[in-house]
Amino acid sequence: MKTKGNPYLHGFNLRKRANWISLVLFIFVTFNCLSQSNIPLGTWQIHPSYLEKGFLTGSATSIFSVSDHSLFYLNLNSKEINTLSVLDGLYDQSFSAAEYDPQSKQLVIAYPDGTVQLVGEKNIHTLSALRNNSQIQQKNINNIKIFEDIAYLPGDFGLTGIHIRERRFIFSYTNLGEGGSTLPAFDLAKDENAYYLATQSGLLKGDFSLNLNDFRNWTKVPSLSFPLLEIEKLGNKLFIVAQNGDLWMYDLENSQAEKILGLSQVKNLRLYGDRVYFQSQRVIYAISENGSWTLFYESEADDFSDYLITEQATFLHVAQMGIKEATGTIYAPNGPSSPINRFFPSTEGILGVPFFQDIKGNRFVADSSIISRLFNGKWTKLLDIEDITSFTQMGNELYFGSNTGLWKKSASNLEKVTLPNSDTNTPILALHTDSDNNTWIGLANSSSNLYKINSRGEVSVVNVPGMTFPYKILSDRSSNLWILQQNPSGNPRLQVYNEKTSLNRVLTSSPDNGNLPQWGILDMDLDGDQNLWLATENGVAYLPNVHTIQENSRLNALFPIFQGRTLMTGISVRNIKVAPDQSKWLGTEREGLWRFSEFGDQLLNQFGRNNSPLVSDKIISLDIDNSSGEILITQETAAFTYRSAAVAPFEELETLKIFPNPVRPEFSGELSIEGLTDYAQVKITSAAGRVVFSAQVRGGRATWNLRTLQGDRVKSGVYLVYVADESGREKISGKFVVI
């Protein structure tokens, strides 16, 4: 069984967003194609969970699995699995409906904002008329039914239709409720005379001989005037699933409705051949036109959310499995077990966590609580702990703070940690391990106590007067603890505390006592020069040289200037992270992802929905894996990693890792030279000794755009790399080839 991205779309890779390709060139790969160490710089990867509950659509040759935020398909002939995402050209990573059309070999996908895409073998066509229609407020499409060349789309607005071959909307019937009010439609059946809509208020009939743009020409069937969700036509009968799970049969000849007795929790009505099929719990039934029903398939062990019947086999959609053939064979791409709302880097790999709670208490929660691990390019299941709020690593032990207490993982063991004088299930907000290998623990309550676990595993209570609800803890090189705290009654607070010196100050907006911004602090991070950077609801500031603070010393926040204005003024900055090269990554509420130079005076990168794979301009959480340079990003419906150039410096110069090597003619990215100490001097020369690149580098990796000092792309040949550490005493060299 093979897994890869859509082979037809890899050469396409276009998103229907203005000027994306003209602004920036990106390299896209599916996350399981390469090991983490061989991913080119500038590569975006997406990490959806393909194991969410979802539904199936397809044909005798292909089956598509569609979940809320992931999509893949199975080729039934080759058993090859292919993934589809925004990296392949999809408009978004949130799907409201989808249906495969075997005639045109296109997958029709609907998105929550009304956008529709026709995904074919070689291209993608985006239809935005519904999304752009300002007169239609409710744009969500609830279902897709295809009859001949027309895709019928019942939605919260009513009913619309798309001519698949002509790739355009051809009709729209809206405001079908009483008095012309909005009425959600969930499903549709039709015959040669009329439409039959399953709606929130019951069954509506739209006679083709009437002007159906007039809501008064849609008639309600009196005997079925309650919420209906699904409908299929078989002969002269309509089979209908009500919102309460009952199954009804409606005779079109005598206009009589009859409830099918002995059934409950009915869903997933499907027409296959001369029978209608439906699901009730773990059983699939078949019903004939006369209303008699029989058992078709029963799953003894697995709950399934949907099914698809072909001539060859029956397939189920099973959460935490993927597509399961009735014979037991399971098909799914590699990916995290749960949708990721937060990443945590660790020495065991990158951890994907399905829960995130920001400093304001907003929660982002997946249906499943399984924590996954990305290591060497492959996702595996790690743990199952609900509501993980924080993480730290002490040696080989992993600590997880959660809303149900503190957990410790060592080797293959997972145990609950009991803290003195504390309930076992007391929620944990903050975890931090300092340079002395002490782990600090902050509880989600108004207590002024922190807990400390030292390197011997001993637990003690440390009182920090004035502290409440510690959300994030950092430590500087003087062992000062910087404690960012939630404030249930106002803006978050910042406090500094040192257990050894008894330093304890709550910083404020007052001069000399922080001079903090008036706006709420949302995040913080320390850079290599011991400046504490603050992300706020209105821009960015930093506290300089925080390791020198004393009880009565002056400390005033500074505000970086970019293009004549305070950095990010007017922008709510949710996250801030300092990279190993000391550049600053900022995740914002509405303006996407930014990267600034060490002092914040130069913009290095800016990514948003219009110039990157990001599905929106809102960043939920942000972190950096310093060992690989991966920027770890989560959004409300997707999780991404971006391979940046900066990695942590090595303690000593190591054998240089140069990638790619050789450099092929089609390569348009940057050369990576890894294995450097901080402030290393890098020089690249031609075989003849002519210098083509020279720089002093922060962090453990240097990059080069393969252009000479004059701006020309280098010629083919062998190039030599010379590296010296900051002192000039330690030296190392390497070479690479440009073809």
SVG drawing of the C-alpha trace seen along z (x, -y; Angstrom):
<svg xmlns="http://www.w3.org/2000/svg" viewBox="-54 -57 97 67">
<polyline fill="none" stroke="black" stroke-width="0.4" points="0.0,0.0 1.5,-3.3 0.7,-6.8 1.4,-10.0 -0.2,-13.3 -2.4,-13.6 0.0,-12.7 -2.2,-14.7 -2.1,-17.8 1.6,-18.0 2.4,-19.8 -0.6,-22.1 -0.2,-23.3 -2.2,-26.5 -4.4,-28.1 -7.1,-30.5 -5.7,-33.4 -4.6,-36.6 -0.9,-37.1 0.3,-34.1 2.6,-32.7 3.8,-36.1 4.8,-37.1 6.6,-34.1 7.8,-30.7 7.2,-27.9 8.2,-24.3 5.3,-22.0 5.6,-18.4 3.3,-16.0 4.6,-15.4 5.4,-11.7 7.5,-12.1 10.8,-13.0 12.5,-12.5 12.5,-15.6 16.2,-16.1 16.0,-16.3 13.2,-18.8 14.3,-21.7 14.3,-25.2 11.1,-27.1 9.0,-24.0 5.5,-24.1 3.9,-20.9 0.4,-20.3 -0.5,-17.8 -4.2,-16.9 -5.6,-13.9 -7.1,-11.5 -8.7,-9.5 -11.5,-11.9 -15.1,-10.9 -16.2,-11.6 -18.1,-10.4 -17.4,-8.5 -18.1,-9.2 -16.8,-7.6 -17.2,-5.0 -16.2,-1.5 -12.6,-2.7 -12.0,-5.4 -13.3,-6.1 -12.9,-9.5 -12.7,-9.9 -13.9,-13.4 -13.7,-14.6 -14.2,-18.1 -10.6,-19.1 -9.0,-16.3 -9.4,-14.5 -7.9,-11.5 -8.8,-8.9 -8.2,-5.2 -7.6,-3.8 -9.4,-0.5 -7.4,1.0 -3.9,0.2 -4.8,-0.2 -2.8,-3.4 -3.7,-6.2 -3.6,-9.8 -4.0,-12.9 -5.5,-16.2 -5.0,-19.5 -4.4,-23.2 -0.9,-22.3 -2.5,-20.6 -4.7,-23.5 -7.7,-23.1 -9.3,-26.4 -9.5,-25.6 -9.0,-22.8 -12.6,-22.9 -15.2,-20.9 -19.0,-21.2 -20.0,-18.7 -18.5,-16.6 -19.6,-14.3 -17.8,-12.4 -19.1,-12.4 -18.0,-9.3 -19.1,-10.7 -16.8,-13.7 -14.3,-12.1 -14.5,-15.2 -14.9,-15.6 -17.3,-18.4 -16.3,-20.0 -18.2,-22.7 -16.7,-24.9 -18.4,-26.7 -18.2,-30.1 -20.1,-28.9 -17.0,-28.3 -17.3,-25.3 -14.4,-23.5 -14.5,-20.9 -11.4,-18.8 -10.4,-16.8 -7.5,-14.6 -5.4,-17.4 -6.8,-20.7 -9.1,-22.4 -11.8,-24.9 -13.1,-27.3 -16.6,-28.7 -17.1,-31.7 -20.4,-33.1 -22.2,-32.0 -19.5,-33.2 -19.4,-36.6 -23.2,-37.1 -23.7,-39.8 -27.5,-39.2 -27.2,-35.7 -26.1,-35.8 -26.3,-32.1 -23.9,-30.3 -23.2,-26.9 -23.8,-24.0 -25.2,-21.0 -25.2,-18.3 -24.4,-17.6 -26.5,-15.4 -25.5,-14.8 -28.0,-14.0 -26.6,-13.8 -24.5,-17.0 -26.0,-19.0 -24.7,-19.1 -27.6,-20.1 -26.5,-21.9 -29.1,-22.2 -27.8,-24.6 -28.7,-27.0 -29.9,-29.4 -32.2,-27.0 -31.1,-25.2 -28.6,-26.0 -27.3,-24.1 -24.0,-23.8 -23.6,-22.6 -20.5,-20.5 -19.3,-20.4 -19.8,-24.1 -18.4,-24.9 -21.0,-27.5 -24.0,-28.1 -27.2,-27.8 -29.9,-28.5 -30.5,-29.4 -33.7,-29.2 -33.5,-31.1 -35.7,-32.3 -38.1,-29.4 -39.5,-29.7 -42.8,-31.3 -43.1,-34.8 -39.9,-34.5 -37.7,-33.8 -34.5,-31.8 -35.1,-28.1 -32.2,-25.6 -32.4,-22.6 -30.5,-19.5 -31.1,-17.1 -32.9,-16.7 -34.6,-14.2 -36.2,-14.8 -38.3,-13.2 -39.4,-14.4 -42.0,-16.7 -40.6,-18.2 -37.9,-18.7 -38.4,-17.3 -36.5,-19.1 -35.8,-17.9 -35.8,-21.1 -35.8,-22.4 -39.6,-22.8 -40.5,-19.6 -40.8,-18.3 -41.1,-21.0 -42.2,-20.2 -41.2,-22.4 -43.2,-21.8 -41.1,-22.4 -44.1,-23.9 -44.1,-26.8 -41.7,-29.7 -39.7,-28.3 -37.9,-31.6 -41.2,-32.6 -41.3,-30.9 -45.1,-30.7 -44.8,-28.1 -43.0,-25.7 -45.6,-23.6 -45.2,-22.0 -46.4,-18.4 -48.7,-18.6 -48.0,-15.0 -44.2,-15.7 -44.1,-19.1 -41.2,-18.5 -37.4,-18.7 -36.1,-16.4 -32.4,-15.6 -32.2,-13.1 -34.3,-11.9 -34.0,-9.4 -36.5,-8.4 -37.1,-4.8 -39.8,-4.2 -42.9,-6.1 -41.7,-6.3 -39.7,-8.8 -37.7,-7.5 -37.0,-10.2 -34.9,-10.5 -36.3,-12.8 -34.1,-14.9 -35.0,-12.6 -33.7,-9.5 -37.1,-8.1 -37.4,-6.7 -40.5,-7.6 -41.9,-6.4 -43.9,-8.9 -46.1,-7.6 -46.0,-10.1 -49.2,-8.6 -51.6,-8.9 -49.6,-11.5 -49.6,-9.3 -46.7,-9.3 -46.0,-6.2 -43.4,-5.8 -41.3,-2.6 -41.7,-0.9 -39.0,0.9 -36.2,-1.4 -34.4,-4.3 -31.3,-6.4 -31.4,-6.1 -28.9,-8.0 -26.9,-7.8 -29.7,-7.1 -28.2,-5.8 -29.7,-4.7 -27.8,-1.7 -29.5,0.1 -33.1,1.1 -32.9,0.6 -32.3,-2.2 -29.8,-1.5 -29.5,-3.1 -27.6,-2.8 -28.8,-2.4 -26.0,-2.2 -23.6,0.6 -26.0,2.1 -26.6,1.3 -30.1,2.2 -31.7,2.4 -35.3,1.3 -37.4,2.1 -40.0,-0.1 -42.8,1.7 -41.2,0.7 -39.9,4.1 -36.3,3.9 -33.6,6.5 -30.2,6.6 -27.4,6.0 -24.3,5.8 -23.5,5.7 -20.3,4.5 -19.6,6.4 -16.7,4.4 -16.5,1.0 -18.7,-2.1 -18.7,-3.7 -19.8,-7.1 -20.6,-6.2 -20.4,-3.5 -20.1,-3.1 -21.2,0.0 -19.6,1.0 -20.1,4.1 -16.9,5.6 -17.2,4.7 -18.6,2.6 -16.4,-0.1 -16.9,-1.8 -15.6,-5.1 -14.3,-4.3 -12.9,-6.9 -9.3,-6.3 -8.9,-3.8 -9.9,-5.5 -11.5,-3.5 -12.2,0.0 -13.2,2.7 -15.8,5.1 -13.2,7.8 -11.1,6.0 -8.4,4.3 -7.8,0.7 -6.7,-2.2 -5.4,-5.6 -2.5,-7.9 0.1,-8.5 -0.8,-11.4 -1.6,-12.4 -4.3,-10.5 -6.1,-13.7 -6.4,-17.1 -3.6,-19.3 -4.2,-22.6 -0.8,-22.9 2.7,-21.6 5.4,-20.9 9.0,-20.3 10.9,-17.6 14.0,-15.4 11.6,-12.5 10.2,-14.4 7.5,-17.0 4.4,-16.4 1.0,-17.2 -1.6,-18.0 -5.4,-18.3 -6.0,-20.9 -4.9,-24.6 -6.0,-27.2 -4.8,-30.8 -4.1,-33.3 -7.7,-34.7 -9.1,-31.2 -10.3,-30.6 -10.2,-26.8 -9.5,-25.0 -10.5,-21.3 -10.5,-18.3 -13.0,-15.5 -10.1,-13.1 -7.6,-13.6 -4.7,-11.5 -1.3,-13.1 0.8,-12.1 4.5,-12.3 6.3,-13.2 9.7,-11.6 11.8,-11.0 8.9,-12.1 6.3,-9.7 3.5,-10.2 2.8,-7.7 0.4,-7.6 2.0,-8.6 -0.4,-9.2 -4.1,-9.8 -4.4,-12.6 -7.3,-15.0 -6.8,-18.8 -3.0,-19.1 -2.2,-22.7 1.6,-22.7 4.7,-20.6 8.3,-20.5 11.1,-18.0 13.6,-17.3 16.3,-14.9 14.5,-12.0 11.3,-12.6 8.4,-14.3 5.9,-16.3 2.5,-17.2 0.2,-19.7 -3.5,-19.2 -6.9,-20.2 -6.8,-16.9 -3.4,-17.3 0.2,-16.6 1.5,-13.6 5.0,-12.2 6.2,-9.9 9.5,-8.1 10.4,-5.4 7.2,-3.6 5.6,-4.4 3.0,-7.1 2.1,-8.1 0.1,-10.7 2.2,-13.0 0.8,-13.9 1.8,-17.3 1.9,-18.0 -1.2,-19.6 -2.9,-19.6 -5.8,-17.6 -4.6,-15.0 -6.9,-16.5 -6.0,-20.2 -5.6,-21.8 -2.0,-22.7 -1.4,-25.8 2.3,-26.3 5.4,-24.1 9.0,-25.2 12.4,-23.5 15.3,-25.9 19.0,-25.7 19.5,-24.0 17.2,-21.2 14.4,-22.2 10.9,-21.9 8.5,-24.6 4.8,-24.0 2.0,-26.6 -1.6,-25.6 -4.7,-27.1 -5.9,-28.7 -5.5,-31.8 -2.9,-30.2 0.4,-32.0 2.4,-28.7 4.5,-27.2 5.7,-23.6 9.3,-22.7 10.7,-19.3 14.5,-19.2 16.9,-17.0 16.6,-14.3 12.8,-14.2 12.1,-15.9 9.0,-18.0 8.8,-21.2 6.4,-24.2 7.6,-27.6 5.5,-30.6 5.5,-33.6 3.6,-36.4 1.2,-38.2 1.1,-35.5 -2.2,-34.0 -3.0,-31.8 0.5,-31.4 0.0,-30.9 3.6,-30.8 7.0,-30.7 10.4,-31.4 13.8,-31.7 16.8,-33.9 20.5,-33.2 20.3,-34.6 17.6,-32.0 14.9,-34.7 11.5,-33.3 9.4,-35.5 5.7,-34.6 3.0,-35.7 -0.3,-35.3 -3.9,-35.1 -6.1,-37.8 -9.8,-36.8 -10.7,-40.4 -8.5,-42.3 -5.3,-42.3 -2.7,-39.6 0.1,-40.4 3.9,-40.0 5.9,-39.1 9.5,-38.3 10.7,-36.1 14.0,-34.6 13.9,-31.9 17.5,-32.4 17.7,-36.2 14.0,-36.7 13.5,-39.1 9.8,-39.6 8.4,-42.3 5.0,-42.7 5.8,-44.9 3.3,-47.5 2.9,-50.3 4.6,-52.8 8.0,-54.2 11.0,-52.4 8.8,-49.5 8.4,-48.0 6.8,-50.8 4.7,-48.0 2.3,-48.6 -1.2,-49.5 -2.6,-46.7 -2.8,-43.1 0.3,-40.9 -0.6,-37.7 2.8,-35.9 6.5,-36.3 9.9,-34.8 13.5,-35.4 16.2,-36.1 19.9,-35.2 20.8,-38.6 18.4,-38.2 15.8,-40.6 12.2,-39.6 10.0,-40.1 6.3,-40.7 3.4,-40.1 0.5,-42.4 -3.0,-43.2 -1.4,-46.3 2.0,-45.5 5.3,-44.3 7.7,-45.5 10.7,-44.1 12.3,-44.4 16.1,-44.7 18.8,-42.7 16.3,-41.2 18.9,-39.0 20.3,-42.1 17.1,-43.1 17.2,-43.7 14.5,-44.6 14.9,-48.4 16.6,-48.7 15.0,-50.6 13.4,-48.6 11.5,-50.1 10.1,-48.4 11.4,-49.5 9.3,-49.6 11.0,-48.6 10.5,-50.9 9.7,-49.5 9.1,-51.9 8.8,-54.9 6.1,-53.3 6.1,-51.2 6.5,-47.6 3.1,-46.0 1.1,-48.9 -2.6,-48.4 -2.2,-44.6 -3.1,-42.0 0.0,-39.7 -1.1,-36.4 2.3,-34.6 6.0,-35.5 8.9,-33.1 12.6,-33.8 14.5,-31.7 18.1,-30.5 19.3,-33.2 17.5,-35.7 14.9,-36.6 11.4,-37.1 8.4,-35.1 5.0,-36.7 1.6,-35.1 -1.3,-37.5 -5.1,-37.6 -6.0,-38.8 -2.7,-39.6 -1.1,-36.2 2.5,-35.2 5.4,-37.6 9.2,-37.3 11.4,-40.2 15.1,-40.7 16.9,-40.5 16.0,-44.0 12.6,-44.2 13.6,-46.8 13.6,-44.7 10.7,-42.5 12.1,-39.2 8.9,-37.2 5.2,-37.7 2.8,-34.9 -1.0,-35.0 -3.9,-33.4 -3.2,-35.2 0.5,-34.3 0.9,-31.0 -0.9,-27.7 -2.3,-29.2 -6.0,-28.8 -6.7,-32.1 -4.9,-35.1 -5.4,-34.0 -2.6,-32.1 -3.8,-30.1 -0.4,-28.8 3.2,-29.1 6.4,-27.3 9.8,-26.5 11.7,-23.2 15.2,-24.6 16.8,-21.3 15.3,-21.3 14.3,-24.9 10.6,-23.9 8.2,-26.7 5.1,-25.0 1.8,-26.7 -1.7,-25.9 -4.9,-27.5 -8.5,-26.9 -8.9,-24.2 -5.3,-23.2 -1.8,-22.6 1.3,-23.5 5.1,-23.4 7.4,-25.6 11.1,-24.8 13.1,-27.9 16.9,-28.3 17.6,-28.9 18.6,-26.0 20.2,-25.9 24.0,-26.4 26.2,-23.4 28.6,-23.4 31.5,-22.5 31.9,-22.6 30.7,-19.3 30.9,-17.6 29.1,-20.0 25.8,-18.8 25.2,-20.5 21.8,-20.2 21.1,-19.8 24.2,-18.2 24.5,-18.1 22.6,-21.2 20.6,-20.4 19.6,-23.0 15.9,-23.0 16.7,-23.8 15.6,-27.4 15.7,-27.4 18.6,-28.1 21.6,-26.0 21.8,-24.9 25.0,-24.4 24.4,-22.9 26.7,-22.0 27.9,-25.5 28.6,-27.1 27.1,-30.5 28.8,-33.4 30.7,-31.1 32.4,-32.6 31.4,-30.9 33.2,-31.4 32.4,-29.7 34.8,-29.7 35.0,-28.3 37.5,-25.6 39.8,-28.3 39.6,-30.1 37.3,-33.0 35.1,-34.0 31.4,-33.8 29.8,-34.1 31.0,-35.2 29.0,-35.8 29.0,-35.5 26.1,-33.4 23.9,-33.2 22.6,-29.7 23.7,-26.4 22.9,-26.8 23.9,-29.1 22.0,-29.6 23.0,-30.8 20.9,-31.7 23.5,-30.4 24.3,-33.9 27.7,-35.5 28.6,-38.8 27.6,-40.5 24.1,-38.9 24.6,-36.3 23.7,-32.7 26.9,-30.6 28.1,-28.5 28.4,-24.7 31.3,-23.3 32.8,-22.2 32.6,-24.7 34.5,-24.7 33.0,-25.7 35.3,-26.9 34.0,-27.5 35.8,-28.9 34.3,-29.4 34.0,-32.8 37.5,-32.7 39.0,-31.5 40.8,-28.6 38.4,-25.8 38.0,-25.2 36.2,-22.8 35.6,-22.5 33.3,-20.8 32.4,-20.9 29.4,-20.6 28.7,-20.4 26.5,-22.6 25.4,-20.8"/>
</svg>
